[in-house]
Structure formats: C-alpha cells, structure tokens
Amino acid sequence: MKKFINKTDNILLESLSGFATAHSDLVSLNLDPIFLTRKQKATNKVAIISGGGSGHEPLHAGYIGYGMLDAACPGHVFTSPTPDQMLAATEAVHAGKGILFIVKNYAGDVMNFEMAAEMLPLANGLPIESATVLTSDDCAVMNSTYTTGRRGVAGTVIVEKCVGSLAETGADLPSCKALGDKVNSRTASMGVALTSCTVPAAGRPTFDIGDTELEMGVGIHGEPGRRREAMREADAIVKDVVNAILEALKPEQNSEALLLVNGFGATPLMELYLIYNTAAKLFSQHGIQISRSLVGNYTTALDMAGASITLCLLDDEIKQHWDSPVHTAALRWGK
C-alpha cells in the first residue's frame, strides 16, 4: 500500500485538521468529540446535521456552510460516528427550531443517530425537537448486510442541498423533513467499480477484482453489487446503469431531472464526462429532460476507480432549492 500517510491511527485527525485550516473561513473543528460546524453559527433556523464514516470526502464536511449543513460528524474510515459526536454537534448548532439529521441508510449510522435523537439535551428547559431523513437512493440492491434496505449514496448530496436551502428560509422542522423525504423518494443511484478501494488500516484492497472485470452496483464501502462481469465499453456499462435507474424511478415522459455523475476517487474527469455524455443521451431517448447537471467527485470511496450515476426527478420546489445560493468548501454558487 502506497499512500500519503504518517501513522494510520492519525490519518483522520490530520486530514480533518488540514481541511479545517484550508477552509477556516467556513468551518470550525472540535476535537473532543470530533465534529465540524459552520464558522458562523446560523440563527433562527432548523439546524441540519449529517455524518458518517470518513473516506467519502467531500461528504459530509465539505457541505458545511450557507445553504447546506450546519454540522457534520465524521467517523473513522468507513465507520459510523458515535452518538456523543451528534449530541455535542447538536448543542453547538441548535438555533431554536429543532434539529434535522440526514442519515445514510447503513445499520451503524441509523442506530447511532437514533440513539443520539433519544438522548438530545434540553434547551431553555425544553427537549430539543428532532427529525430524521434517511437517504436510500442506491437502486442496485434492496437489502444487504450493511443496511436495512437500499443504501444511501450520492443522492445524499442532493437531499442535503435542497433541505439546507429550505432551512435557510426559516421553514419549520416538519417542512424540512418532508422535503428531504420527497427528494429521496425521487432519486435513484447506481455505482460501478473498476478497482477496489484500500482502507488504510487494512493495508490491502477491500475486495479482489481482475484486470478485465468490473463490479456492477458496487456500494461506496466496496460492498458487492448486483454482479461481477467482464469489462465492456463505457456505453454498454452506462446503458445498464441507466436502465436500472429508470426501472427504479419509472419516470413519466417529459419528466425534468437533475443528472449527477459522481466519481469514486480515482476516476479522472475525462472519463466522468464521457459517462455523463452517454447517460444524458440515453435518458433523453427515454423522454427525460436533463435540465440540471453535476459532474465530479462528490461522494467518494477512498481510492476506488469507478463512478455512480444519480437521477433526481425535479419539480418546481426541488428545482428552486437546488438552484438557490450555496457556499461550502465543495459546492458553491449564486452567492
């Protein structure tokens, strides 16, 4: 294993310290327990908190800032954060209108965020109100060892963006949760891996895959997908992914959509844009109007070579909140 590492045990702390220093105008890092918050605490709004195992950067810390998250709780690589992290983050960012947790559908994440929700402290003598949006956009599988249903993957970014926008308007907690649930229900993703990722503590690839093979429907931790198959031309691979997404969403003709092509960490932009080109053409052939796009590394899997395709069916509300200003380390426009 060749990586830019000093000591494996220190990689998370050193990485987060570098991130917080590089973006000191946007975020603050707390070390005991570990969580990150906006540099300037927001007021009179629902506070949006997310988190999960590290290794998926820029998810979630990269989305802290105006128009998205108020705080993020990073666990160790591919390991869920602990309830004490969520509780400390809640105390730091609570702004009088409750807490919305955005949680990817993995058993550890779900359990620990549920525990935190049950243990929330008082504010002004009253319990802090909370709600949860569970993201489950991965249409590759319905059940796995790691989840209680479909996995939460790159579609989480779209949920965080739209809900974060609504929260900035002063909307109440039930409204923010309702929008998050709606965006999640209208979003489907599927990933393909060409290589495994290597967890630093393990020091070897998570799974073995031949030079002429790919994993169709892989998870962002290297979980097995729908099938292992021979490497093919990009158009054929993308066609299978697009068909799976269409089957999951069953969109009506002339539906308007956001298309996100996401890299897993080791796939160059040249290839990601090639994937986008094919996917956009295929969706168009099926009567889908792609009116919003995003291409790049937004939910990675360490050093995995591969990519995922996400389609979110838009309506006026979702489009409004996707287009609204956002200013974070990894996503920014309009302000």
Contacts in CASP RR format, 6 or more apart in sequence:
PFRMAT RR
TARGET T0000
AUTHOR 0000-0000-0000
METHOD contacts of the structure
MODEL  1
MKKFINKTDNILLESLSGFATAHSDLVSLNLDPIFLTRKQKATNKVAIIS
GGGSGHEPLHAGYIGYGMLDAACPGHVFTSPTPDQMLAATEAVHAGKGIL
FIVKNYAGDVMNFEMAAEMLPLANGLPIESATVLTSDDCAVMNSTYTTGR
RGVAGTVIVEKCVGSLAETGADLPSCKALGDKVNSRTASMGVALTSCTVP
AAGRPTFDIGDTELEMGVGIHGEPGRRREAMREADAIVKDVVNAILEALK
PEQNSEALLLVNGFGATPLMELYLIYNTAAKLFSQHGIQISRSLVGNYTT
ALDMAGASITLCLLDDEIKQHWDSPVHTAALRWGK
1 198 0 8 1.000
1 200 0 8 1.000
1 203 0 8 1.000
1 204 0 8 1.000
3 198 0 8 1.000
3 200 0 8 1.000
3 303 0 8 1.000
5 11 0 8 1.000
5 200 0 8 1.000
6 14 0 8 1.000
8 200 0 8 1.000
8 201 0 8 1.000
11 77 0 8 1.000
11 200 0 8 1.000
12 34 0 8 1.000
12 54 0 8 1.000
12 74 0 8 1.000
12 75 0 8 1.000
12 76 0 8 1.000
12 77 0 8 1.000
13 31 0 8 1.000
13 34 0 8 1.000
15 54 0 8 1.000
15 57 0 8 1.000
16 29 0 8 1.000
16 34 0 8 1.000
16 36 0 8 1.000
16 61 0 8 1.000
16 74 0 8 1.000
17 29 0 8 1.000
19 27 0 8 1.000
19 29 0 8 1.000
19 36 0 8 1.000
19 61 0 8 1.000
19 62 0 8 1.000
19 329 0 8 1.000
20 27 0 8 1.000
20 28 0 8 1.000
20 29 0 8 1.000
20 36 0 8 1.000
22 329 0 8 1.000
23 62 0 8 1.000
23 329 0 8 1.000
24 39 0 8 1.000
25 39 0 8 1.000
26 38 0 8 1.000
26 39 0 8 1.000
26 64 0 8 1.000
26 65 0 8 1.000
26 327 0 8 1.000
26 328 0 8 1.000
26 329 0 8 1.000
27 36 0 8 1.000
27 37 0 8 1.000
27 38 0 8 1.000
27 39 0 8 1.000
27 61 0 8 1.000
27 62 0 8 1.000
27 64 0 8 1.000
27 65 0 8 1.000
27 329 0 8 1.000
28 36 0 8 1.000
28 37 0 8 1.000
28 38 0 8 1.000
28 39 0 8 1.000
29 36 0 8 1.000
30 36 0 8 1.000
30 37 0 8 1.000
30 88 0 8 1.000
30 89 0 8 1.000
30 92 0 8 1.000
33 82 0 8 1.000
33 84 0 8 1.000
33 85 0 8 1.000
33 88 0 8 1.000
34 73 0 8 1.000
34 74 0 8 1.000
34 75 0 8 1.000
34 81 0 8 1.000
34 85 0 8 1.000
35 71 0 8 1.000
35 72 0 8 1.000
35 73 0 8 1.000
35 74 0 8 1.000
35 81 0 8 1.000
35 85 0 8 1.000
35 86 0 8 1.000
35 88 0 8 1.000
35 89 0 8 1.000
35 92 0 8 1.000
36 61 0 8 1.000
36 64 0 8 1.000
36 71 0 8 1.000
36 72 0 8 1.000
36 74 0 8 1.000
37 64 0 8 1.000
37 70 0 8 1.000
37 71 0 8 1.000
37 89 0 8 1.000
37 92 0 8 1.000
37 93 0 8 1.000
38 64 0 8 1.000
38 65 0 8 1.000
38 66 0 8 1.000
38 69 0 8 1.000
38 70 0 8 1.000
38 71 0 8 1.000
38 93 0 8 1.000
41 70 0 8 1.000
41 92 0 8 1.000
41 93 0 8 1.000
41 95 0 8 1.000
42 70 0 8 1.000
42 93 0 8 1.000
42 95 0 8 1.000
42 168 0 8 1.000
43 95 0 8 1.000
44 95 0 8 1.000
44 96 0 8 1.000
44 97 0 8 1.000
44 170 0 8 1.000
45 95 0 8 1.000
45 96 0 8 1.000
45 97 0 8 1.000
45 167 0 8 1.000
45 168 0 8 1.000
45 170 0 8 1.000
46 95 0 8 1.000
46 97 0 8 1.000
46 98 0 8 1.000
46 99 0 8 1.000
46 100 0 8 1.000
46 167 0 8 1.000
46 170 0 8 1.000
46 171 0 8 1.000
46 172 0 8 1.000
46 173 0 8 1.000
46 176 0 8 1.000
47 70 0 8 1.000
47 71 0 8 1.000
47 90 0 8 1.000
47 93 0 8 1.000
47 94 0 8 1.000
47 95 0 8 1.000
47 96 0 8 1.000
47 97 0 8 1.000
47 98 0 8 1.000
47 99 0 8 1.000
47 100 0 8 1.000
47 167 0 8 1.000
48 68 0 8 1.000
48 69 0 8 1.000
48 70 0 8 1.000
48 71 0 8 1.000
48 100 0 8 1.000
48 102 0 8 1.000
48 160 0 8 1.000
48 163 0 8 1.000
48 164 0 8 1.000
48 167 0 8 1.000
48 176 0 8 1.000
49 69 0 8 1.000
49 70 0 8 1.000
49 71 0 8 1.000
49 72 0 8 1.000
49 73 0 8 1.000
49 86 0 8 1.000
49 89 0 8 1.000
49 90 0 8 1.000
49 93 0 8 1.000
49 99 0 8 1.000
49 100 0 8 1.000
49 101 0 8 1.000
49 102 0 8 1.000
50 60 0 8 1.000
50 63 0 8 1.000
50 69 0 8 1.000
50 71 0 8 1.000
50 72 0 8 1.000
50 73 0 8 1.000
50 101 0 8 1.000
50 102 0 8 1.000
50 103 0 8 1.000
50 156 0 8 1.000
50 160 0 8 1.000
51 60 0 8 1.000
51 72 0 8 1.000
51 73 0 8 1.000
51 74 0 8 1.000
51 75 0 8 1.000
51 81 0 8 1.000
51 102 0 8 1.000
51 103 0 8 1.000
51 104 0 8 1.000
51 109 0 8 1.000
52 60 0 8 1.000
52 73 0 8 1.000
52 74 0 8 1.000
52 75 0 8 1.000
52 80 0 8 1.000
52 81 0 8 1.000
52 104 0 8 1.000
52 109 0 8 1.000
53 74 0 8 1.000
53 75 0 8 1.000
53 76 0 8 1.000
53 77 0 8 1.000
53 78 0 8 1.000
53 79 0 8 1.000
53 80 0 8 1.000
53 81 0 8 1.000
53 109 0 8 1.000
54 74 0 8 1.000
54 75 0 8 1.000
54 76 0 8 1.000
54 77 0 8 1.000
54 78 0 8 1.000
54 79 0 8 1.000
55 77 0 8 1.000
55 78 0 8 1.000
55 300 0 8 1.000
55 301 0 8 1.000
55 302 0 8 1.000
56 220 0 8 1.000
56 299 0 8 1.000
56 300 0 8 1.000
56 301 0 8 1.000
57 300 0 8 1.000
58 297 0 8 1.000
58 298 0 8 1.000
58 300 0 8 1.000
58 329 0 8 1.000
58 330 0 8 1.000
58 331 0 8 1.000
59 156 0 8 1.000
59 157 0 8 1.000
59 298 0 8 1.000
59 299 0 8 1.000
59 300 0 8 1.000
60 69 0 8 1.000
60 72 0 8 1.000
60 73 0 8 1.000
60 74 0 8 1.000
60 160 0 8 1.000
61 72 0 8 1.000
61 74 0 8 1.000
61 329 0 8 1.000
62 72 0 8 1.000
62 328 0 8 1.000
62 329 0 8 1.000
62 330 0 8 1.000
62 331 0 8 1.000
63 69 0 8 1.000
63 72 0 8 1.000
63 157 0 8 1.000
63 160 0 8 1.000
63 161 0 8 1.000
63 328 0 8 1.000
63 329 0 8 1.000
63 330 0 8 1.000
63 331 0 8 1.000
64 70 0 8 1.000
64 71 0 8 1.000
64 72 0 8 1.000
64 328 0 8 1.000
64 329 0 8 1.000
65 326 0 8 1.000
65 327 0 8 1.000
65 328 0 8 1.000
66 168 0 8 1.000
66 325 0 8 1.000
66 326 0 8 1.000
66 327 0 8 1.000
66 328 0 8 1.000
66 335 0 8 1.000
67 161 0 8 1.000
67 164 0 8 1.000
67 165 0 8 1.000
67 167 0 8 1.000
67 168 0 8 1.000
67 324 0 8 1.000
67 325 0 8 1.000
67 326 0 8 1.000
67 327 0 8 1.000
67 328 0 8 1.000
68 160 0 8 1.000
68 161 0 8 1.000
68 164 0 8 1.000
68 165 0 8 1.000
68 326 0 8 1.000
68 328 0 8 1.000
68 331 0 8 1.000
69 102 0 8 1.000
69 160 0 8 1.000
69 164 0 8 1.000
69 328 0 8 1.000
70 93 0 8 1.000
70 95 0 8 1.000
71 89 0 8 1.000
71 90 0 8 1.000
71 92 0 8 1.000
71 93 0 8 1.000
72 89 0 8 1.000
73 81 0 8 1.000
73 85 0 8 1.000
73 86 0 8 1.000
73 89 0 8 1.000
74 81 0 8 1.000
75 81 0 8 1.000
75 82 0 8 1.000
75 85 0 8 1.000
77 199 0 8 1.000
77 200 0 8 1.000
77 201 0 8 1.000
77 302 0 8 1.000
78 199 0 8 1.000
78 221 0 8 1.000
80 106 0 8 1.000
80 108 0 8 1.000
80 109 0 8 1.000
80 111 0 8 1.000
80 112 0 8 1.000
81 109 0 8 1.000
81 112 0 8 1.000
82 112 0 8 1.000
83 112 0 8 1.000
83 113 0 8 1.000
83 115 0 8 1.000
83 116 0 8 1.000
83 119 0 8 1.000
86 101 0 8 1.000
86 112 0 8 1.000
86 113 0 8 1.000
86 116 0 8 1.000
87 116 0 8 1.000
87 119 0 8 1.000
87 120 0 8 1.000
87 121 0 8 1.000
90 99 0 8 1.000
90 116 0 8 1.000
90 120 0 8 1.000
90 121 0 8 1.000
90 128 0 8 1.000
90 130 0 8 1.000
91 121 0 8 1.000
93 99 0 8 1.000
94 123 0 8 1.000
94 128 0 8 1.000
96 123 0 8 1.000
97 170 0 8 1.000
97 172 0 8 1.000
97 173 0 8 1.000
98 128 0 8 1.000
98 129 0 8 1.000
98 130 0 8 1.000
98 173 0 8 1.000
99 120 0 8 1.000
99 128 0 8 1.000
99 129 0 8 1.000
99 130 0 8 1.000
99 131 0 8 1.000
99 173 0 8 1.000
100 130 0 8 1.000
100 131 0 8 1.000
100 132 0 8 1.000
100 133 0 8 1.000
100 163 0 8 1.000
100 167 0 8 1.000
100 173 0 8 1.000
100 176 0 8 1.000
100 177 0 8 1.000
101 113 0 8 1.000
101 116 0 8 1.000
101 117 0 8 1.000
101 130 0 8 1.000
101 131 0 8 1.000
101 132 0 8 1.000
101 133 0 8 1.000
102 132 0 8 1.000
102 133 0 8 1.000
102 135 0 8 1.000
102 156 0 8 1.000
102 159 0 8 1.000
102 160 0 8 1.000
102 163 0 8 1.000
102 180 0 8 1.000
103 109 0 8 1.000
103 110 0 8 1.000
103 113 0 8 1.000
103 132 0 8 1.000
103 133 0 8 1.000
103 134 0 8 1.000
103 135 0 8 1.000
104 134 0 8 1.000
104 135 0 8 1.000
104 151 0 8 1.000
104 152 0 8 1.000
104 153 0 8 1.000
104 156 0 8 1.000
105 134 0 8 1.000
105 135 0 8 1.000
105 136 0 8 1.000
105 147 0 8 1.000
105 148 0 8 1.000
105 149 0 8 1.000
105 150 0 8 1.000
105 151 0 8 1.000
105 152 0 8 1.000
106 146 0 8 1.000
106 147 0 8 1.000
106 151 0 8 1.000
106 152 0 8 1.000
107 146 0 8 1.000
107 147 0 8 1.000
107 148 0 8 1.000
110 134 0 8 1.000
110 148 0 8 1.000
113 132 0 8 1.000
114 132 0 8 1.000
117 130 0 8 1.000
117 132 0 8 1.000
120 127 0 8 1.000
120 128 0 8 1.000
120 130 0 8 1.000
121 128 0 8 1.000
122 128 0 8 1.000
129 173 0 8 1.000
130 173 0 8 1.000
131 173 0 8 1.000
131 174 0 8 1.000
131 176 0 8 1.000
131 177 0 8 1.000
132 177 0 8 1.000
133 159 0 8 1.000
133 163 0 8 1.000
133 177 0 8 1.000
133 180 0 8 1.000
133 181 0 8 1.000
133 184 0 8 1.000
134 184 0 8 1.000
135 152 0 8 1.000
135 153 0 8 1.000
135 155 0 8 1.000
135 156 0 8 1.000
135 159 0 8 1.000
135 184 0 8 1.000
136 147 0 8 1.000
136 149 0 8 1.000
136 150 0 8 1.000
136 151 0 8 1.000
136 152 0 8 1.000
136 184 0 8 1.000
137 150 0 8 1.000
137 151 0 8 1.000
137 152 0 8 1.000
137 153 0 8 1.000
137 154 0 8 1.000
137 155 0 8 1.000
137 156 0 8 1.000
137 184 0 8 1.000
137 187 0 8 1.000
137 188 0 8 1.000
137 189 0 8 1.000
137 310 0 8 1.000
138 150 0 8 1.000
138 151 0 8 1.000
138 152 0 8 1.000
138 153 0 8 1.000
138 188 0 8 1.000
138 189 0 8 1.000
138 190 0 8 1.000
138 191 0 8 1.000
138 217 0 8 1.000
138 219 0 8 1.000
139 150 0 8 1.000
139 188 0 8 1.000
139 189 0 8 1.000
139 190 0 8 1.000
139 244 0 8 1.000
139 245 0 8 1.000
139 247 0 8 1.000
139 248 0 8 1.000
139 249 0 8 1.000
140 151 0 8 1.000
140 190 0 8 1.000
140 191 0 8 1.000
140 216 0 8 1.000
140 217 0 8 1.000
140 218 0 8 1.000
140 219 0 8 1.000
140 225 0 8 1.000
140 226 0 8 1.000
140 244 0 8 1.000
141 147 0 8 1.000
141 149 0 8 1.000
141 150 0 8 1.000
141 151 0 8 1.000
141 217 0 8 1.000
141 225 0 8 1.000
141 226 0 8 1.000
142 149 0 8 1.000
142 150 0 8 1.000
143 149 0 8 1.000
144 151 0 8 1.000
144 223 0 8 1.000
144 224 0 8 1.000
145 223 0 8 1.000
146 221 0 8 1.000
146 223 0 8 1.000
151 219 0 8 1.000
151 220 0 8 1.000
151 223 0 8 1.000
152 189 0 8 1.000
153 189 0 8 1.000
153 191 0 8 1.000
153 219 0 8 1.000
153 220 0 8 1.000
153 299 0 8 1.000
153 308 0 8 1.000
153 310 0 8 1.000
154 189 0 8 1.000
154 220 0 8 1.000
154 260 0 8 1.000
154 262 0 8 1.000
154 298 0 8 1.000
154 299 0 8 1.000
154 308 0 8 1.000
154 310 0 8 1.000
155 184 0 8 1.000
155 187 0 8 1.000
155 189 0 8 1.000
155 260 0 8 1.000
155 299 0 8 1.000
155 310 0 8 1.000
155 312 0 8 1.000
156 299 0 8 1.000
157 260 0 8 1.000
157 294 0 8 1.000
157 298 0 8 1.000
157 299 0 8 1.000
157 331 0 8 1.000
158 183 0 8 1.000
158 187 0 8 1.000
158 258 0 8 1.000
158 260 0 8 1.000
158 310 0 8 1.000
158 312 0 8 1.000
158 322 0 8 1.000
159 180 0 8 1.000
159 183 0 8 1.000
159 184 0 8 1.000
159 187 0 8 1.000
161 321 0 8 1.000
161 322 0 8 1.000
161 326 0 8 1.000
161 331 0 8 1.000
162 179 0 8 1.000
162 180 0 8 1.000
162 183 0 8 1.000
162 318 0 8 1.000
162 321 0 8 1.000
162 322 0 8 1.000
163 176 0 8 1.000
163 179 0 8 1.000
163 180 0 8 1.000
163 183 0 8 1.000
163 321 0 8 1.000
164 176 0 8 1.000
164 321 0 8 1.000
165 320 0 8 1.000
165 321 0 8 1.000
165 322 0 8 1.000
165 324 0 8 1.000
165 326 0 8 1.000
166 175 0 8 1.000
166 176 0 8 1.000
166 179 0 8 1.000
166 321 0 8 1.000
167 176 0 8 1.000
168 324 0 8 1.000
179 317 0 8 1.000
179 318 0 8 1.000
179 321 0 8 1.000
182 317 0 8 1.000
182 318 0 8 1.000
183 312 0 8 1.000
183 318 0 8 1.000
186 249 0 8 1.000
186 312 0 8 1.000
186 313 0 8 1.000
186 314 0 8 1.000
186 315 0 8 1.000
186 318 0 8 1.000
187 310 0 8 1.000
187 311 0 8 1.000
187 312 0 8 1.000
187 313 0 8 1.000
188 244 0 8 1.000
188 245 0 8 1.000
188 248 0 8 1.000
188 249 0 8 1.000
188 310 0 8 1.000
188 311 0 8 1.000
189 245 0 8 1.000
189 260 0 8 1.000
189 262 0 8 1.000
189 308 0 8 1.000
189 309 0 8 1.000
189 310 0 8 1.000
189 311 0 8 1.000
190 217 0 8 1.000
190 241 0 8 1.000
190 244 0 8 1.000
190 245 0 8 1.000
190 308 0 8 1.000
190 309 0 8 1.000
191 216 0 8 1.000
191 217 0 8 1.000
191 218 0 8 1.000
191 219 0 8 1.000
191 241 0 8 1.000
191 264 0 8 1.000
191 306 0 8 1.000
191 307 0 8 1.000
191 308 0 8 1.000
191 309 0 8 1.000
192 214 0 8 1.000
192 215 0 8 1.000
192 216 0 8 1.000
192 217 0 8 1.000
192 218 0 8 1.000
192 237 0 8 1.000
192 241 0 8 1.000
192 306 0 8 1.000
192 307 0 8 1.000
192 308 0 8 1.000
193 209 0 8 1.000
193 214 0 8 1.000
193 215 0 8 1.000
193 217 0 8 1.000
193 218 0 8 1.000
193 219 0 8 1.000
193 222 0 8 1.000
193 264 0 8 1.000
193 301 0 8 1.000
193 304 0 8 1.000
193 305 0 8 1.000
193 306 0 8 1.000
194 209 0 8 1.000
194 214 0 8 1.000
194 231 0 8 1.000
194 267 0 8 1.000
194 305 0 8 1.000
194 306 0 8 1.000
195 205 0 8 1.000
195 209 0 8 1.000
195 266 0 8 1.000
195 303 0 8 1.000
195 304 0 8 1.000
195 305 0 8 1.000
195 306 0 8 1.000
196 205 0 8 1.000
196 206 0 8 1.000
196 207 0 8 1.000
196 208 0 8 1.000
196 209 0 8 1.000
196 222 0 8 1.000
196 304 0 8 1.000
197 205 0 8 1.000
197 206 0 8 1.000
197 221 0 8 1.000
197 222 0 8 1.000
197 264 0 8 1.000
197 301 0 8 1.000
197 302 0 8 1.000
197 303 0 8 1.000
197 304 0 8 1.000
198 204 0 8 1.000
198 205 0 8 1.000
198 206 0 8 1.000
198 302 0 8 1.000
198 303 0 8 1.000
199 206 0 8 1.000
199 302 0 8 1.000
206 221 0 8 1.000
206 222 0 8 1.000
207 215 0 8 1.000
207 222 0 8 1.000
207 224 0 8 1.000
209 215 0 8 1.000
209 228 0 8 1.000
212 230 0 8 1.000
212 231 0 8 1.000
213 228 0 8 1.000
213 229 0 8 1.000
213 230 0 8 1.000
213 231 0 8 1.000
214 228 0 8 1.000
214 229 0 8 1.000
214 230 0 8 1.000
214 231 0 8 1.000
214 232 0 8 1.000
214 237 0 8 1.000
215 222 0 8 1.000
215 224 0 8 1.000
215 225 0 8 1.000
215 228 0 8 1.000
216 225 0 8 1.000
216 226 0 8 1.000
216 227 0 8 1.000
216 228 0 8 1.000
216 229 0 8 1.000
216 237 0 8 1.000
216 240 0 8 1.000
216 241 0 8 1.000
217 225 0 8 1.000
217 226 0 8 1.000
217 241 0 8 1.000
218 224 0 8 1.000
218 225 0 8 1.000
218 304 0 8 1.000
218 306 0 8 1.000
219 225 0 8 1.000
219 301 0 8 1.000
220 264 0 8 1.000
220 299 0 8 1.000
220 300 0 8 1.000
220 301 0 8 1.000
220 308 0 8 1.000
221 301 0 8 1.000
222 301 0 8 1.000
222 304 0 8 1.000
226 244 0 8 1.000
234 271 0 8 1.000
234 274 0 8 1.000
234 275 0 8 1.000
234 278 0 8 1.000
235 278 0 8 1.000
238 275 0 8 1.000
238 278 0 8 1.000
238 279 0 8 1.000
238 282 0 8 1.000
238 309 0 8 1.000
239 278 0 8 1.000
239 282 0 8 1.000
241 279 0 8 1.000
241 309 0 8 1.000
242 279 0 8 1.000
242 282 0 8 1.000
242 283 0 8 1.000
242 286 0 8 1.000
242 309 0 8 1.000
245 309 0 8 1.000
245 310 0 8 1.000
245 311 0 8 1.000
246 283 0 8 1.000
246 286 0 8 1.000
249 311 0 8 1.000
249 313 0 8 1.000
251 257 0 8 1.000
251 286 0 8 1.000
251 287 0 8 1.000
251 288 0 8 1.000
251 311 0 8 1.000
251 313 0 8 1.000
253 287 0 8 1.000
254 287 0 8 1.000
254 289 0 8 1.000
255 287 0 8 1.000
255 288 0 8 1.000
255 289 0 8 1.000
255 313 0 8 1.000
255 314 0 8 1.000
256 288 0 8 1.000
256 289 0 8 1.000
256 291 0 8 1.000
256 313 0 8 1.000
256 314 0 8 1.000
256 315 0 8 1.000
256 319 0 8 1.000
257 283 0 8 1.000
257 288 0 8 1.000
257 289 0 8 1.000
257 290 0 8 1.000
257 291 0 8 1.000
257 292 0 8 1.000
257 311 0 8 1.000
257 312 0 8 1.000
257 313 0 8 1.000
257 314 0 8 1.000
258 290 0 8 1.000
258 291 0 8 1.000
258 292 0 8 1.000
258 293 0 8 1.000
258 294 0 8 1.000
258 310 0 8 1.000
258 311 0 8 1.000
258 312 0 8 1.000
258 314 0 8 1.000
258 318 0 8 1.000
258 322 0 8 1.000
259 276 0 8 1.000
259 279 0 8 1.000
259 280 0 8 1.000
259 283 0 8 1.000
259 290 0 8 1.000
259 292 0 8 1.000
259 293 0 8 1.000
259 294 0 8 1.000
259 309 0 8 1.000
259 310 0 8 1.000
259 311 0 8 1.000
260 293 0 8 1.000
260 294 0 8 1.000
260 295 0 8 1.000
260 298 0 8 1.000
260 309 0 8 1.000
260 310 0 8 1.000
260 311 0 8 1.000
260 312 0 8 1.000
261 272 0 8 1.000
261 273 0 8 1.000
261 275 0 8 1.000
261 276 0 8 1.000
261 279 0 8 1.000
261 294 0 8 1.000
261 295 0 8 1.000
261 296 0 8 1.000
261 307 0 8 1.000
261 308 0 8 1.000
261 309 0 8 1.000
261 310 0 8 1.000
262 272 0 8 1.000
262 294 0 8 1.000
262 296 0 8 1.000
262 297 0 8 1.000
262 298 0 8 1.000
262 299 0 8 1.000
262 300 0 8 1.000
262 307 0 8 1.000
262 308 0 8 1.000
262 309 0 8 1.000
262 310 0 8 1.000
263 272 0 8 1.000
263 296 0 8 1.000
263 297 0 8 1.000
263 298 0 8 1.000
263 299 0 8 1.000
263 300 0 8 1.000
263 306 0 8 1.000
263 307 0 8 1.000
263 308 0 8 1.000
264 297 0 8 1.000
264 300 0 8 1.000
264 301 0 8 1.000
264 304 0 8 1.000
264 305 0 8 1.000
264 306 0 8 1.000
264 307 0 8 1.000
264 308 0 8 1.000
265 297 0 8 1.000
265 300 0 8 1.000
265 301 0 8 1.000
265 302 0 8 1.000
265 303 0 8 1.000
265 304 0 8 1.000
265 305 0 8 1.000
265 306 0 8 1.000
266 303 0 8 1.000
266 304 0 8 1.000
266 305 0 8 1.000
266 306 0 8 1.000
267 305 0 8 1.000
267 306 0 8 1.000
267 307 0 8 1.000
269 295 0 8 1.000
269 296 0 8 1.000
271 307 0 8 1.000
272 295 0 8 1.000
272 296 0 8 1.000
272 307 0 8 1.000
273 295 0 8 1.000
275 307 0 8 1.000
275 309 0 8 1.000
276 293 0 8 1.000
276 295 0 8 1.000
279 309 0 8 1.000
280 290 0 8 1.000
280 293 0 8 1.000
283 290 0 8 1.000
283 311 0 8 1.000
284 290 0 8 1.000
288 311 0 8 1.000
291 314 0 8 1.000
291 319 0 8 1.000
292 314 0 8 1.000
292 319 0 8 1.000
292 322 0 8 1.000
292 323 0 8 1.000
298 330 0 8 1.000
298 331 0 8 1.000
299 308 0 8 1.000
312 318 0 8 1.000
314 322 0 8 1.000
325 333 0 8 1.000
325 334 0 8 1.000
325 335 0 8 1.000
326 332 0 8 1.000
326 333 0 8 1.000
326 334 0 8 1.000
326 335 0 8 1.000
327 335 0 8 1.000
END
